[in-house]
């Protein structure tokens, strides 16, 4: 057969094969395929299928006050998933998180996204756990089954809250941590850590200091350095007491071999808070399935923290080679080596939509 007439036939066969494969994937995974495509390629959201979604602001009773949350819903929801944001001033309206909530609601569950003012202020004080439990109570009254997924520093409280309940079908951690002490070491001494995260860490650790005056000074120093990394804060630093100086020395440190001794210098209250806010020991208590994922190129929390979480839960973390802390590296990277990540992303999307973990 002449080469010129054979080539079009092979092209037709190839196109038919790809179409058959995509059709099979669509039948097998349905909304998960559309969700994963939209997550990897945000521009694809507008032309992918899915139900119309509405967003409603709701108030959740919590400890004598209320917790504000956004509830995303479509016409026929299947269960509810609570999404917990990380350290972001935008809180529940952080664009990537709001887009994820909208995408999830288009293809299955209701998405409930509470506002955590502490996390929006780069703080973590432990009250988030009780607030998430209250959000799960509310979610159970709206549509069952319930699931929870936390992102970055919001993943720790989400996992801790899930461990307190017996009705959470799936507990997810995306870019989360196992032990805050390991994050401290990575942010202060890791070669790949971003300098900006050092001052976010100071803001977070300031909330663990028992002395009120030291806490106020540390928070002021953190705010100043976050606004301008070159700000001279020496006058405020000189006014710190022993507990405040111990935290500041830990954050200023850049030597891995000094971390252990500097951690030992923290107050007993600070150590108790680090233990209480680290979810590693809670993983075996999860009644539902654990879904753990992390970007290999994360410069805020090392991906090895998710590996530890997966091992503690008796599962395996999904490590995405073309993702950083908040999403894909670039279209070029995804096209170059993202085939494996694409398949992993479909699996993650399917688990989120169906409530099945790994």
C-alpha positions as CSV (number, residue, x, y, z in Angstrom):
1,X,0.0,0.0,0.0
2,X,1.4,3.4,-0.9
3,X,2.7,5.4,2.1
4,X,0.5,8.4,1.2
5,X,-2.7,6.4,1.5
6,X,-1.7,4.6,4.7
7,X,-1.0,7.7,6.7
8,X,-4.6,9.1,6.7
9,X,-5.9,5.7,7.8
10,X,-3.5,5.6,10.8
11,X,-4.5,9.1,11.7
12,X,-8.2,8.1,11.6
13,X,-7.4,5.0,13.7
14,X,-5.4,7.1,16.2
15,X,-8.2,9.7,16.6
16,X,-10.8,6.9,16.9
17,X,-8.6,5.2,19.6
18,X,-8.2,8.5,21.6
19,X,-11.9,9.3,21.3
20,X,-12.7,5.7,22.5
21,X,-10.3,6.1,25.4
22,X,-11.7,9.5,26.4
23,X,-15.2,8.2,26.1
24,X,-14.4,5.2,28.3
25,X,-12.8,7.5,30.9
26,X,-15.9,9.8,30.8
27,X,-18.2,6.8,31.4
28,X,-16.0,5.4,34.2
29,X,-15.2,8.7,36.0
30,X,-17.8,11.2,34.8
31,X,-17.5,14.3,36.8
32,X,-14.1,13.4,38.2
33,X,-12.6,13.7,34.7
34,X,-14.2,17.1,34.2
35,X,-13.2,18.2,37.7
36,X,-9.5,17.1,37.3
37,X,-9.3,18.9,34.0
38,X,-10.6,22.1,35.5
39,X,-8.2,21.9,38.4
40,X,-5.2,21.4,36.2
41,X,-6.4,23.9,33.5
42,X,-8.6,26.6,35.1
43,X,-9.5,28.0,31.7
44,X,-11.3,24.8,30.9
45,X,-14.0,25.3,33.6
46,X,-16.2,27.5,31.3
47,X,-16.6,24.8,28.7
48,X,-16.8,21.6,30.7
49,X,-20.2,20.1,31.6
50,X,-21.7,20.4,35.0
51,X,-24.8,21.7,36.9
52,X,-25.4,25.3,37.8
53,X,-24.1,26.2,41.3
54,X,-25.4,28.7,43.8
55,X,-23.5,30.1,46.8
56,X,-25.3,30.9,50.0
57,X,-23.8,32.5,53.1
58,X,-24.9,30.5,56.2
59,X,-24.3,30.9,60.0
60,X,-23.2,27.8,62.0
61,X,-23.7,27.8,65.7
62,X,-20.4,27.4,67.5
63,X,-19.5,27.9,71.2
64,X,-22.1,30.5,71.9
65,X,-21.4,32.4,68.7
66,X,-21.6,31.8,65.0
67,X,-19.2,30.6,62.3
68,X,-19.8,32.2,58.9
69,X,-19.5,29.8,55.9
70,X,-20.3,29.7,52.2
71,X,-22.5,26.8,51.1
72,X,-22.2,25.9,47.4
73,X,-24.9,23.7,46.0
74,X,-26.4,22.4,42.8
75,X,-29.8,20.8,42.1
76,X,-29.2,17.2,43.4
77,X,-26.4,17.1,46.0
78,X,-24.8,13.8,47.1
79,X,-23.5,14.4,50.6
80,X,-21.5,17.4,51.9
81,X,-17.8,18.1,52.0
82,X,-16.3,20.7,54.4
83,X,-13.4,22.6,53.0
84,X,-10.9,24.2,55.4
85,X,-8.7,27.0,54.0
86,X,-5.1,27.6,55.0
87,X,-3.1,30.7,56.0
88,X,-4.7,33.2,53.6
89,X,-6.0,36.7,54.2
90,X,-8.8,35.9,51.7
91,X,-10.0,33.1,54.0
92,X,-12.9,31.2,52.6
93,X,-13.0,33.4,49.5
94,X,-9.4,32.5,48.5
95,X,-9.9,32.2,44.7
96,X,-8.5,28.7,44.2
97,X,-10.5,27.4,47.1
98,X,-13.7,29.1,46.0
99,X,-13.2,27.6,42.5
100,X,-12.7,24.1,43.9
101,X,-15.9,24.4,46.0
102,X,-17.8,25.5,43.0
103,X,-16.4,22.7,40.9
104,X,-17.2,20.1,43.5
105,X,-20.7,21.3,43.9
106,X,-21.2,21.2,40.1
107,X,-20.4,17.4,40.0
108,X,-21.8,16.0,43.3
109,X,-21.5,17.0,46.9
110,X,-22.5,20.3,48.6
111,X,-19.4,22.2,49.5
112,X,-19.4,24.0,52.9
113,X,-16.5,26.5,53.3
114,X,-16.2,28.1,56.7
115,X,-14.3,31.3,57.5
116,X,-11.5,30.8,60.1
117,X,-10.4,34.3,61.1
118,X,-7.4,32.9,63.0
119,X,-6.0,31.2,59.8
120,X,-6.8,34.3,57.8
121,X,-4.6,36.2,60.3
122,X,-1.8,33.5,59.9
123,X,-2.5,32.1,63.3
124,X,-3.3,28.6,64.6
125,X,-4.6,28.4,68.1
126,X,-6.5,25.1,68.3
127,X,-10.0,26.6,68.4
128,X,-10.2,25.7,64.7
129,X,-10.6,22.0,65.6
130,X,-13.8,22.6,67.6
131,X,-15.1,25.0,64.8
132,X,-14.6,22.3,62.2
133,X,-16.4,19.8,64.3
134,X,-19.3,22.3,64.5
135,X,-19.2,22.7,60.7
136,X,-19.3,18.9,60.3
137,X,-22.4,18.8,62.6
138,X,-24.0,21.4,60.4
139,X,-23.0,19.5,57.2
140,X,-24.5,16.3,58.6
141,X,-27.8,18.1,59.0
142,X,-27.8,19.3,55.4
143,X,-26.8,16.2,53.4
144,X,-25.0,13.0,54.3
145,X,-22.5,11.4,54.0
146,X,-20.0,14.0,55.2
147,X,-16.4,14.5,54.3
148,X,-13.7,17.1,55.2
149,X,-10.7,18.3,53.3
150,X,-8.1,20.7,54.6
151,X,-5.4,22.7,52.7
152,X,-1.9,23.7,53.8
153,X,-2.0,24.7,57.5
154,X,-5.8,24.1,57.6
155,X,-5.2,20.4,56.9
156,X,-4.0,19.8,60.5
157,X,-7.1,21.0,62.2
158,X,-9.3,19.2,59.6
159,X,-7.7,15.9,60.3
160,X,-7.8,16.4,64.1
161,X,-11.5,17.2,63.8
162,X,-12.2,14.2,61.6
163,X,-10.5,12.0,64.2
164,X,-13.1,13.1,66.8
165,X,-16.1,11.9,64.8
166,X,-17.3,8.5,63.7
167,X,-19.4,9.7,60.7
168,X,-16.7,11.3,58.5
169,X,-16.5,9.1,55.4
170,X,-13.4,10.8,54.0
171,X,-10.7,13.0,55.6
172,X,-8.5,14.8,53.1
173,X,-5.2,16.6,53.5
174,X,-3.8,18.6,50.6
175,X,-0.3,20.1,51.1
176,X,-0.7,19.5,54.9
177,X,1.7,18.8,57.7
178,X,2.2,15.9,60.1
179,X,4.2,17.6,62.8
180,X,4.6,21.3,63.2
181,X,8.2,20.9,64.5
182,X,9.2,19.5,61.1
183,X,7.6,22.4,59.4
184,X,9.5,24.8,61.6
185,X,12.8,23.1,60.6
186,X,11.9,23.2,56.9
187,X,10.8,26.8,56.8
188,X,13.8,28.1,58.7
189,X,16.6,25.9,57.3
190,X,15.3,24.3,54.2
191,X,17.1,25.2,50.9
192,X,13.8,25.3,49.0
193,X,11.7,27.3,51.5
194,X,10.5,30.8,50.6
195,X,11.9,33.6,52.8
196,X,8.4,35.1,53.2
197,X,7.2,32.0,55.0
198,X,9.7,32.7,57.8
199,X,7.5,35.6,58.9
200,X,4.3,33.7,58.4
201,X,5.8,31.1,60.7
202,X,6.6,33.8,63.3
203,X,3.0,35.0,63.2
204,X,1.8,31.4,63.7
205,X,4.2,30.6,66.5
206,X,3.4,33.9,68.3
207,X,0.0,32.6,69.1
208,X,1.6,29.7,71.1
209,X,3.4,32.1,73.5
210,X,1.7,32.2,76.9
211,X,3.1,35.7,77.9
212,X,0.6,38.2,76.5
213,X,3.1,41.1,76.1
214,X,5.5,38.8,74.2
215,X,2.7,37.6,72.1
216,X,1.7,41.2,71.1
217,X,5.3,42.1,70.3
218,X,6.0,39.0,68.2
219,X,2.8,39.6,66.2
220,X,3.8,43.2,65.6
221,X,7.2,42.1,64.4
222,X,5.7,39.5,62.1
223,X,3.3,42.0,60.6
224,X,6.0,44.5,60.0
225,X,8.3,41.9,58.4
226,X,5.5,40.5,56.2
227,X,4.8,44.0,55.0
228,X,8.5,44.8,54.5
229,X,11.1,42.0,55.0
230,X,13.8,44.7,55.5
231,X,11.9,46.5,58.2
232,X,14.1,47.3,61.3
233,X,12.3,45.6,64.2
234,X,15.3,45.6,66.6
235,X,13.6,48.0,69.1
236,X,10.6,45.6,69.4
237,X,12.9,42.6,69.6
238,X,14.8,44.2,72.5
239,X,11.5,44.4,74.5
240,X,10.8,40.7,74.4
241,X,10.9,38.5,77.4
242,X,12.5,35.0,77.6
243,X,9.6,33.1,75.9
244,X,9.4,35.7,73.1
245,X,13.2,35.6,72.5
246,X,13.1,31.8,72.3
247,X,10.5,31.9,69.5
248,X,12.3,34.7,67.7
249,X,15.7,32.9,67.9
250,X,14.0,29.8,66.4
251,X,12.6,31.8,63.5
252,X,15.8,33.6,62.8
253,X,17.9,30.4,62.8
254,X,19.2,29.0,59.5
255,X,21.2,26.1,60.8
256,X,19.6,22.7,60.8
257,X,21.9,21.4,63.5
258,X,20.7,24.1,65.9
259,X,16.9,23.4,65.5
260,X,16.7,20.7,68.2
261,X,18.3,22.9,70.9
262,X,16.2,25.9,69.9
263,X,13.0,23.9,70.0
264,X,14.0,22.7,73.5
265,X,14.2,26.3,74.6
266,X,10.5,26.9,74.0
267,X,8.1,27.1,76.9
268,X,6.2,24.0,78.1
269,X,3.0,25.7,76.9
270,X,4.4,26.1,73.4
271,X,5.4,22.5,73.3
272,X,2.0,21.4,74.5
273,X,0.4,23.5,71.7
274,X,2.8,22.0,69.1
275,X,1.7,18.5,70.2
276,X,-2.0,19.4,70.3
277,X,-2.0,20.9,66.8
278,X,0.1,18.2,65.1
279,X,-2.2,15.5,63.5
280,X,0.3,12.7,63.1
281,X,-0.8,10.8,66.2
282,X,-4.5,11.2,65.4
283,X,-4.2,9.5,62.0
284,X,-4.8,5.9,63.3
285,X,-8.1,7.2,64.9
286,X,-9.7,8.2,61.6
287,X,-12.8,6.0,61.1
288,X,-13.2,7.0,57.5
289,X,-10.7,6.8,54.7
290,X,-7.7,9.1,54.4
291,X,-6.9,11.0,51.2
292,X,-3.5,12.6,51.4
293,X,-1.9,14.5,48.6
294,X,1.0,16.9,48.2
295,X,2.9,18.8,45.5
296,X,6.5,17.6,45.2
297,X,7.7,21.2,44.6
298,X,6.0,22.6,47.7
299,X,8.2,25.4,49.2
300,X,6.0,26.0,52.2
301,X,5.5,22.5,53.7
302,X,7.7,19.6,52.6
303,X,5.9,16.8,50.8
304,X,7.5,14.3,53.2
305,X,5.0,15.5,55.8
306,X,2.2,14.0,53.7
307,X,4.2,10.8,53.2
308,X,4.3,10.6,57.1
309,X,0.5,11.2,57.3
310,X,-0.2,8.5,54.8
311,X,2.0,6.0,56.5
312,X,0.3,6.8,59.9
313,X,-3.1,6.3,58.4
314,X,-2.2,3.0,56.8
315,X,-2.5,4.5,53.3
316,X,-0.2,6.0,50.7
317,X,0.1,9.7,50.0
318,X,-0.4,10.9,46.4
319,X,2.7,13.0,45.4
320,X,2.1,15.2,42.4
321,X,5.4,15.9,40.6
322,X,4.1,18.9,38.6
323,X,2.4,20.7,41.5
324,X,3.7,23.2,44.1
325,X,2.0,24.4,47.2
326,X,-1.2,25.7,45.6
327,X,-1.4,24.2,42.2
328,X,0.3,23.1,39.0
329,X,3.7,24.5,38.2
330,X,3.0,25.5,34.7
331,X,1.3,24.3,31.5
332,X,4.8,23.4,30.1
333,X,5.7,21.2,33.1
334,X,2.3,19.4,33.0
335,X,2.7,18.7,29.2
336,X,6.3,17.5,29.7
337,X,5.8,15.1,32.6
338,X,2.2,15.5,33.8
339,X,0.6,12.3,32.3
340,X,1.2,10.4,35.5
341,X,0.0,13.4,37.6
342,X,-3.1,13.7,35.4
343,X,-4.1,10.1,36.2
344,X,-3.4,10.8,39.9
345,X,-5.5,13.9,39.7
346,X,-8.5,12.0,38.2
347,X,-8.2,9.5,41.1
348,X,-8.2,12.3,43.7
349,X,-11.1,14.0,42.0
350,X,-13.1,10.7,42.0
351,X,-12.4,10.2,45.7
352,X,-13.5,13.7,46.6
353,X,-16.7,13.4,44.6
354,X,-17.6,9.9,45.8
355,X,-16.2,10.1,49.3
356,X,-13.9,7.2,48.8
357,X,-10.3,7.4,50.0
358,X,-7.2,5.4,49.3
